[in-house]
Amino acid sequence: MFVGTFWSLLPPIVAIALALITKEVYISLFAGCALGALLSAEFHPWRAFDTFFNTMIKSVDFSILMFMILLGMIVILMQESGGTRAYGEWAIKHLKSKRATLVATSLLGMLIFVDDYFNCLTVGSVMRPVTDKYKISRAKLAYIIDATAAPVCIIAPVSSWAAAVNSYVPKGSSMSGFQMFLSTIPFNLYAILTLFMVFFTSIKGIDFGLMKVHEENAAKGDLFTSGGEAFKNMPGEGDVTEGGKYTKGKVSDLVAPMLVMIASAILCMIWTGHLNGGKNIVSDFANCSSSESLVFAGLVTIAFLLIYYLPRRVIGFKDFMNSVPEGGKLMMPAILILVLAWTLKGTTDGLGLGSFVRSSLDLNSSLVRFVPVIIFMVAVFIGFSSGTSWGTFAILVPIVVDMFSRSDQTMMIISVSAVLAGAVCGDHVSPISDTTIMSSSGAQCNHVNHVQTQMQYAGLVVLVCIAGYIIAGFTKNWWLTLAICIAALAGILTAIGKKNPVQTY
């Protein structure tokens, strides 16, 4: 009765509307899932519960959940060992200017590309004492943390985000989920332009809008501008000034496990891709089992830390074992969002949402060219309303793949890129986003200050992205689109910099 009809749109619409009204992601996604199950069961209570339960069981990728728990354990262990504290002390000694500190903070954010939670938790705790030394406002630090978290993860093949996007691509698509993820990277304009803007403004010393006010106040000694009093005497979790219980930690205690995780994940992806029929590096990555590889990398890193930390007594055995439940608790918010997002995707698949949207759209050749920019703006709205990128992926990626997989593969790649870019953008500026909140916490910045300053910076990138996706829709050429967008953003920022005197960098 409801399958393949307009009613299949109702669960995601309800989830979005509730997220916008209540500002609560969990109940909104749950309501969407519950409504989808009721529609599938034609409102029979027991069949609806049975549908909900079995859809959740079938939709959940437990390998990704395992990786997230392992990642939480690794973050806790690096903090408790004193590795984050040691790196912070090293940075204070070696960074000699404000510009160098901003660039180093941005580089550290880019290097931690495995997961955005891992990024936020590490960069904030490590670099906060260094940025304080050079009178960089907490709002600016929060922006750099946030701008090098999700935007890096969404263009990094070795990340939990790549595995998640892979899981959202419907079976039977014209290309594998991982192949599609790799193909979308050059067209992911928001992520690339955001990273460009972080480094460009850091090197050139450009600040504007409310961020300029915060930076001017920081130069006078007020790092918070307003609402920061609660943070001034709060050490925070993993603060490098505390370093956990142990003080023997070295810089290598932070760097070594990150290198081990990244290297083992890459090697495992190549190996699983080879086992799945890959003939070279590119085809190995395209055919790899990414979620399995990330779990393997997490286990290898935990084993490495056991051998590396305990004999040197940088952490006790009991505290090492306590990282298991603590890591799980750290990642529980993301796990809940992901499970509900997967379930919502499963219920909408069961209702035939993709088929309905595809059959309802009668796009002529000229209108098709504007699909990427429209999808980008829709994804921004959904990501902003729900506060989650992954939930937005779950709603829009299957629809876009179904729309173009049998007709125009290049337009499918551009449109999926627009989904990923818009979702990250919406999540980036949403005040209810978990990564936005964690970035504020990591920088110990007033949350409202972070949201307001970041919105102005992100808004400029969004305007360039809108023009970029129009160009991409007509040219279908990634390098031309990207070159025009980077040139336009650089020109706008240079013009802004001329109107705003450069501070001491």
C-alpha positions as CSV (number, residue, x, y, z in Angstrom):
1,M,0.0,0.0,0.0
2,F,2.8,2.5,1.0
3,V,5.7,0.9,-0.8
4,G,7.0,2.8,-3.8
5,T,4.7,5.8,-3.2
6,F,5.0,9.3,-1.8
7,W,4.6,7.9,1.7
8,S,8.1,6.5,1.4
9,L,9.4,10.1,1.7
10,L,7.6,10.6,5.1
11,P,10.1,8.9,7.4
12,P,13.1,11.0,6.4
13,I,10.9,14.1,6.3
14,V,9.7,13.5,9.8
15,A,13.2,12.8,11.0
16,I,14.4,16.1,9.5
17,A,11.4,18.1,10.8
18,L,11.8,16.8,14.3
19,A,15.5,17.4,14.4
20,L,14.8,21.0,13.3
21,I,12.1,21.5,16.0
22,T,13.6,19.6,18.9
23,K,17.3,19.9,18.2
24,E,17.6,16.3,19.3
25,V,19.2,13.9,16.9
26,Y,18.5,10.6,18.6
27,I,14.7,10.9,19.1
28,S,14.3,12.4,15.6
29,L,16.1,9.5,13.9
30,F,14.2,7.0,16.1
31,A,10.9,8.6,15.1
32,G,11.7,8.3,11.4
33,C,12.7,4.7,11.8
34,A,9.5,3.9,13.8
35,L,7.3,5.6,11.2
36,G,9.0,3.7,8.4
37,A,8.4,0.4,10.2
38,L,4.7,1.3,10.8
39,L,4.3,2.2,7.1
40,S,6.0,-1.1,6.0
41,A,3.7,-3.1,8.3
42,E,0.6,-1.0,7.4
43,F,0.3,0.1,11.0
44,H,0.1,-3.4,12.5
45,P,1.9,-3.0,15.9
46,W,3.6,-6.4,16.2
47,R,4.6,-6.5,12.5
48,A,5.9,-2.9,12.8
49,F,8.1,-3.9,15.8
50,D,9.3,-7.0,13.9
51,T,10.2,-4.9,10.9
52,F,12.0,-2.3,13.0
53,F,14.0,-5.0,14.9
54,N,15.0,-7.1,11.9
55,T,15.8,-4.0,9.8
56,M,18.1,-2.8,12.5
57,I,19.8,-6.2,12.8
58,K,20.3,-6.4,9.0
59,S,21.4,-2.8,8.5
60,V,24.0,-2.5,11.3
61,D,27.7,-3.0,10.2
62,F,29.2,-4.4,13.4
63,S,32.7,-4.1,12.0
64,I,32.4,-0.3,11.9
65,L,31.1,-0.3,15.5
66,M,34.0,-2.4,16.6
67,F,36.4,0.0,15.0
68,M,34.9,3.0,16.7
69,I,35.2,1.3,20.1
70,L,38.8,0.4,19.4
71,L,39.4,4.0,18.3
72,G,38.0,5.3,21.6
73,M,40.3,2.9,23.5
74,I,43.4,4.3,21.6
75,V,42.4,7.9,22.3
76,I,42.0,7.2,26.0
77,L,45.4,5.3,26.1
78,M,47.3,8.1,24.4
79,Q,45.8,10.6,26.8
80,E,46.5,8.5,29.9
81,S,50.1,7.6,28.8
82,G,51.0,11.3,28.8
83,G,51.7,11.3,25.0
84,T,49.4,14.2,24.3
85,R,51.0,16.2,27.1
86,A,54.5,15.4,25.8
87,Y,53.6,16.5,22.3
88,G,52.2,19.8,23.6
89,E,55.3,20.5,25.5
90,W,57.4,19.8,22.5
91,A,55.3,22.1,20.3
92,I,55.6,25.0,22.8
93,K,59.4,24.7,22.6
94,H,59.7,24.5,18.8
95,L,56.9,26.8,17.4
96,K,58.3,30.4,17.4
97,S,55.4,32.4,16.0
98,K,51.6,32.7,15.7
99,R,51.7,31.8,12.0
100,A,53.8,28.7,12.7
101,T,51.4,27.6,15.4
102,L,48.3,28.0,13.3
103,V,49.9,26.1,10.4
104,A,51.1,23.4,12.8
105,T,47.7,23.0,14.3
106,S,46.1,22.7,10.8
107,L,48.7,20.2,9.8
108,L,48.1,18.1,12.9
109,G,44.4,18.1,12.1
110,M,45.1,17.0,8.6
111,L,47.4,14.2,9.7
112,I,44.8,12.7,12.0
113,F,42.5,11.6,9.2
114,V,41.3,8.2,10.5
115,D,38.3,9.6,12.3
116,D,36.9,13.0,13.2
117,Y,36.3,12.1,16.9
118,F,40.0,11.0,17.1
119,N,40.9,14.3,15.4
120,C,38.9,16.6,17.7
121,L,40.0,14.8,20.9
122,T,43.6,14.9,20.0
123,V,44.2,18.3,18.3
124,G,42.4,20.3,21.0
125,S,44.1,18.7,24.0
126,V,47.6,18.8,22.3
127,M,47.6,22.3,20.8
128,R,45.6,24.4,23.3
129,P,48.6,25.4,25.5
130,V,50.6,26.3,22.4
131,T,47.8,28.5,20.9
132,D,47.3,30.2,24.3
133,K,51.0,31.1,24.4
134,Y,50.7,33.0,21.1
135,K,47.4,34.6,22.0
136,I,45.2,32.8,19.5
137,S,41.6,33.0,20.5
138,R,39.7,29.9,21.5
139,A,37.2,30.5,18.8
140,K,40.0,30.4,16.2
141,L,41.4,27.2,17.7
142,A,37.9,25.6,17.7
143,Y,37.5,26.6,14.0
144,I,40.7,25.0,13.0
145,I,39.9,21.8,14.9
146,D,36.4,21.6,13.3
147,A,37.6,22.6,9.8
148,T,40.3,19.9,9.8
149,A,38.2,17.1,11.3
150,A,35.2,16.0,9.1
151,P,36.6,17.8,5.9
152,V,39.7,15.7,6.1
153,C,38.0,12.4,7.0
154,I,35.5,12.8,4.1
155,I,38.4,12.9,1.5
156,A,40.6,10.3,3.2
157,P,40.1,6.7,1.9
158,V,41.5,5.3,5.2
159,S,38.9,6.5,7.6
160,S,35.7,5.5,9.4
161,W,33.9,7.9,7.1
162,A,35.0,6.0,4.0
163,A,33.7,2.8,5.5
164,A,30.4,4.4,6.4
165,V,29.8,5.9,3.0
166,N,30.7,2.6,1.5
167,S,28.0,1.0,3.6
168,Y,25.3,3.4,2.3
169,V,25.8,2.6,-1.4
170,P,23.0,0.2,-2.5
171,K,24.0,-3.3,-3.6
172,G,23.8,-3.8,-7.3
173,S,25.2,-0.3,-8.0
174,S,27.3,0.2,-11.1
175,M,30.4,0.6,-9.0
176,S,31.5,-0.6,-5.5
177,G,31.0,1.8,-2.5
178,F,34.8,2.2,-2.2
179,Q,35.3,2.9,-5.9
180,M,32.5,5.5,-5.6
181,F,34.1,7.1,-2.6
182,L,37.5,7.5,-4.3
183,S,35.7,8.9,-7.4
184,T,33.9,11.6,-5.4
185,I,37.1,13.0,-3.8
186,P,38.0,15.5,-6.6
187,F,34.4,16.8,-6.7
188,N,34.1,17.2,-2.9
189,L,34.3,21.0,-3.1
190,Y,33.4,22.0,0.4
191,A,36.0,19.7,2.1
192,I,38.8,20.8,-0.3
193,L,37.9,24.5,-0.2
194,T,37.6,24.5,3.6
195,L,41.0,23.0,4.0
196,F,42.4,25.5,1.5
197,M,40.8,28.3,3.5
198,V,42.2,27.2,6.8
199,F,45.8,27.2,5.5
200,F,45.4,30.4,3.3
201,T,44.0,32.4,6.2
202,S,46.6,31.0,8.6
203,I,49.6,31.8,6.3
204,K,48.3,35.2,5.2
205,G,47.0,36.3,8.6
206,I,43.4,37.0,7.4
207,D,40.6,37.3,9.9
208,F,37.1,38.8,9.3
209,G,33.7,39.1,10.9
210,L,33.3,38.0,14.5
211,M,36.5,36.0,14.3
212,K,38.4,39.2,13.8
213,V,36.8,40.6,17.0
214,H,37.9,37.4,18.9
215,E,41.4,37.6,17.6
216,E,41.7,41.3,18.5
217,N,40.5,40.6,22.0
218,A,42.9,37.6,22.3
219,A,45.8,39.9,21.3
220,K,44.9,41.9,24.4
221,G,44.9,38.9,26.6
222,D,41.2,37.9,26.5
223,L,41.2,34.5,24.8
224,F,37.5,33.9,25.3
225,T,35.9,37.3,24.5
226,S,32.7,36.2,26.3
227,G,31.3,33.1,28.1
228,G,34.7,31.7,28.7
229,E,35.0,32.0,32.4
230,A,33.8,28.5,33.0
231,F,36.7,27.1,31.0
232,K,39.5,29.2,32.6
233,N,40.1,26.9,35.5
234,M,38.8,23.6,34.0
235,P,41.6,21.3,32.8
236,G,39.3,19.2,30.6
237,E,39.6,15.6,29.5
238,G,43.0,14.8,28.2
239,D,44.4,18.3,28.8
240,V,48.1,18.3,28.1
241,T,48.7,20.3,31.3
242,E,47.4,17.3,33.2
243,G,48.6,14.4,31.0
244,G,46.6,11.7,32.9
245,K,48.1,9.9,35.9
246,Y,51.4,9.2,34.2
247,T,54.2,11.7,33.4
248,K,56.7,9.4,31.6
249,G,55.0,9.8,28.2
250,K,57.0,11.0,25.2
251,V,56.1,12.5,21.9
252,S,56.5,9.1,20.4
253,D,53.7,7.8,22.6
254,L,51.3,9.9,20.6
255,V,52.9,9.7,17.1
256,A,53.8,6.0,17.1
257,P,50.3,4.6,17.6
258,M,48.9,7.0,14.9
259,L,51.5,5.8,12.4
260,V,51.0,2.2,13.3
261,M,47.2,2.5,12.8
262,I,47.5,4.4,9.5
263,A,50.1,2.0,8.1
264,S,48.4,-1.2,9.2
265,A,45.0,0.0,7.8
266,I,46.6,0.9,4.4
267,L,48.4,-2.5,4.2
268,C,45.3,-4.4,5.2
269,M,43.2,-2.6,2.6
270,I,45.8,-3.5,-0.1
271,W,45.8,-7.1,1.1
272,T,42.0,-7.6,1.3
273,G,41.7,-5.9,-2.1
274,H,44.2,-8.3,-3.5
275,L,42.3,-11.2,-2.1
276,N,39.1,-9.8,-3.7
277,G,40.6,-9.8,-7.1
278,G,42.7,-6.6,-7.3
279,K,45.5,-6.6,-9.8
280,N,47.3,-3.3,-8.8
281,I,47.3,-0.7,-6.1
282,V,44.3,1.2,-7.5
283,S,42.2,-1.9,-8.0
284,D,43.3,-3.3,-4.6
285,F,41.9,-0.2,-2.9
286,A,38.8,-0.3,-5.1
287,N,38.1,-3.9,-4.1
288,C,39.2,-3.8,-0.5
289,S,37.2,-4.6,2.6
290,S,37.6,-1.2,4.3
291,S,35.6,-1.8,7.5
292,E,37.4,-5.1,8.1
293,S,40.8,-3.4,7.5
294,L,40.0,-0.6,10.0
295,V,39.1,-3.2,12.7
296,F,42.3,-5.0,12.0
297,A,44.3,-1.8,12.2
298,G,42.6,-1.0,15.5
299,L,43.5,-4.4,17.0
300,V,47.1,-4.1,15.7
301,T,47.4,-0.6,17.3
302,I,46.0,-1.9,20.7
303,A,48.5,-4.8,20.6
304,F,51.3,-2.4,19.7
305,L,50.4,-0.1,22.6
306,L,50.3,-3.1,25.0
307,I,53.9,-3.9,24.1
308,Y,55.0,-0.3,23.8
309,Y,53.5,1.2,26.9
310,L,53.5,-1.5,29.6
311,P,57.2,-2.5,29.7
312,R,58.2,1.2,29.9
313,R,55.6,1.7,32.7
314,V,54.1,4.8,31.0
315,I,50.7,3.3,32.0
316,G,49.6,0.7,34.5
317,F,48.0,-2.6,33.5
318,K,44.8,-1.9,35.3
319,D,44.5,1.5,33.6
320,F,45.2,-0.1,30.3
321,M,42.3,-2.5,30.8
322,N,40.1,0.3,31.9
323,S,40.5,1.9,28.5
324,V,38.1,-0.8,27.1
325,P,34.9,0.5,28.8
326,E,36.1,4.1,28.7
327,G,36.7,3.9,24.9
328,G,33.2,2.5,24.5
329,K,31.6,5.3,26.5
330,L,33.6,7.9,24.5
331,M,32.2,6.6,21.2
332,M,28.6,5.8,22.3
333,P,27.0,9.0,20.9
334,A,28.4,8.4,17.5
335,I,27.5,4.7,17.7
336,L,23.8,5.5,18.5
337,I,23.6,8.0,15.7
338,L,25.1,5.5,13.2
339,V,22.8,2.6,14.2
340,L,19.7,4.8,13.9
341,A,20.9,6.2,10.6
342,W,21.5,2.7,9.2
343,T,18.1,1.6,10.4
344,L,16.4,4.6,8.8
345,K,18.2,3.8,5.5
346,G,17.0,0.2,5.8
347,T,13.3,1.2,6.4
348,T,13.3,3.7,3.5
349,D,14.9,1.0,1.2
350,G,12.1,-1.3,2.2
351,L,9.6,1.3,1.3
352,G,11.1,1.8,-2.1
353,L,12.2,5.4,-1.6
354,G,14.9,5.4,-4.3
355,S,12.6,3.8,-6.9
356,F,9.8,6.4,-6.1
357,V,12.2,9.4,-6.4
358,R,13.7,8.1,-9.6
359,S,10.3,7.4,-11.2
360,S,8.9,10.7,-10.1
361,L,11.7,12.8,-11.7
362,D,11.4,13.5,-15.4
363,L,14.5,15.5,-15.9
364,N,15.4,16.9,-19.2
365,S,19.0,17.4,-20.3
366,S,19.2,21.0,-19.2
367,L,17.6,20.5,-15.7
368,V,19.9,17.5,-15.0
369,R,22.9,19.9,-15.0
370,F,21.5,21.7,-12.0
371,V,20.9,18.5,-9.9
372,P,24.3,18.6,-8.2
373,V,23.8,22.2,-6.8
374,I,20.3,21.4,-5.8
375,I,21.4,18.2,-4.0
376,F,24.2,20.1,-2.3
377,M,21.8,22.7,-0.8
378,V,19.4,20.0,0.3
379,A,22.2,18.1,2.0
380,V,23.3,21.3,3.7
381,F,19.8,21.8,5.0
382,I,19.5,18.2,6.2
383,G,22.9,18.1,7.8
384,F,22.3,21.4,9.6
385,S,18.8,20.4,10.8
386,S,19.8,16.9,12.0
387,G,23.4,17.8,13.2
388,T,24.8,14.6,11.6
389,S,26.6,14.0,8.3
390,W,26.2,10.2,8.5
391,G,22.4,10.5,8.8
392,T,22.4,12.8,5.8
393,F,24.5,10.3,3.8
394,A,22.0,7.5,4.7
395,I,19.1,9.5,3.4
396,L,20.5,11.0,0.2
397,V,23.3,8.7,-1.1
398,P,20.9,5.7,-2.0
399,I,18.5,8.1,-3.7
400,V,21.2,9.8,-5.8
401,V,22.7,6.4,-6.8
402,D,19.3,5.1,-7.8
403,M,18.7,8.2,-9.9
404,F,21.8,8.0,-12.0
405,S,23.4,4.5,-11.8
406,R,21.7,3.3,-14.9
407,S,21.9,6.5,-17.0
408,D,24.9,8.8,-16.3
409,Q,27.7,7.5,-14.1
410,T,29.7,10.8,-14.2
411,M,26.7,12.8,-13.0
412,M,26.1,10.1,-10.3
413,I,29.6,10.7,-9.0
414,I,29.3,14.5,-9.0
415,S,25.9,14.3,-7.3
416,V,27.1,11.9,-4.6
417,S,30.0,14.3,-4.1
418,A,27.5,17.1,-3.6
419,V,25.7,14.9,-1.0
420,L,29.0,14.3,0.9
421,A,30.0,17.9,0.6
422,G,26.7,19.3,1.7
423,A,26.3,16.9,4.6
424,V,29.7,17.8,5.9
425,C,28.9,21.5,5.5
426,G,25.6,21.2,7.3
427,D,27.2,19.2,10.1
428,H,30.1,21.7,10.2
429,V,27.8,24.7,11.0
430,S,25.1,23.0,13.0
431,P,25.0,23.9,16.7
432,I,23.6,20.5,17.5
433,S,26.4,18.6,15.7
434,D,28.5,16.2,17.8
435,T,31.7,17.3,16.1
436,T,30.8,21.0,16.5
437,I,30.2,20.4,20.2
438,M,33.4,18.3,20.5
439,S,35.4,21.0,18.7
440,S,34.2,23.6,21.2
441,S,35.0,21.3,24.1
442,G,38.4,20.4,22.7
443,A,39.3,24.1,22.4
444,Q,37.5,24.9,25.6
445,C,35.7,27.6,23.7
446,N,32.2,28.9,24.4
447,H,30.0,26.9,22.1
448,V,27.9,29.8,20.8
449,N,31.1,31.7,20.0
450,H,32.4,28.8,18.0
451,V,29.2,28.4,16.0
452,Q,28.8,32.1,15.2
453,T,32.4,32.5,14.0
454,Q,32.5,29.3,12.1
455,M,29.2,30.0,10.3
456,Q,30.7,33.2,8.7
457,Y,33.8,31.4,7.4
458,A,31.8,28.4,6.2
459,G,29.2,30.7,4.5
460,L,31.9,32.1,2.2
461,V,32.9,28.6,1.2
462,V,29.3,27.6,0.6
463,L,28.8,30.5,-1.9
464,V,31.8,29.3,-3.9
465,C,30.6,25.7,-3.7
466,I,27.2,26.7,-5.2
467,A,28.9,28.3,-8.2
468,G,31.3,25.3,-8.4
469,Y,28.5,22.6,-8.6
470,I,26.8,24.6,-11.3
471,I,30.1,24.6,-13.2
472,A,30.5,20.8,-12.5
473,G,27.0,20.1,-13.7
474,F,27.8,21.7,-17.1
475,T,31.5,20.7,-17.6
476,K,31.7,17.4,-15.7
477,N,35.4,18.2,-15.3
478,W,36.8,18.1,-11.8
479,W,40.1,19.9,-12.4
480,L,38.5,22.8,-14.2
481,T,35.8,23.1,-11.5
482,L,38.3,22.9,-8.7
483,A,40.7,25.4,-10.3
484,I,38.0,28.0,-10.8
485,C,36.7,27.5,-7.2
486,I,40.2,27.8,-5.6
487,A,41.0,30.9,-7.7
488,A,37.7,32.5,-6.7
489,L,38.1,31.8,-3.0
490,A,41.7,33.0,-3.0
491,G,40.7,36.2,-4.7
492,I,37.8,36.9,-2.3
493,L,40.0,36.2,0.8
494,T,42.8,38.4,-0.6
495,A,40.3,41.2,-1.1
496,I,39.1,40.7,2.5
497,G,42.6,40.7,3.7
498,K,43.4,44.1,2.1
499,K,40.4,45.6,4.0
500,N,41.5,44.0,7.3
501,P,45.0,44.8,8.5
502,V,47.2,41.8,9.1
503,Q,47.8,41.1,12.8
504,T,51.2,40.2,14.2
505,Y,51.9,36.7,12.9
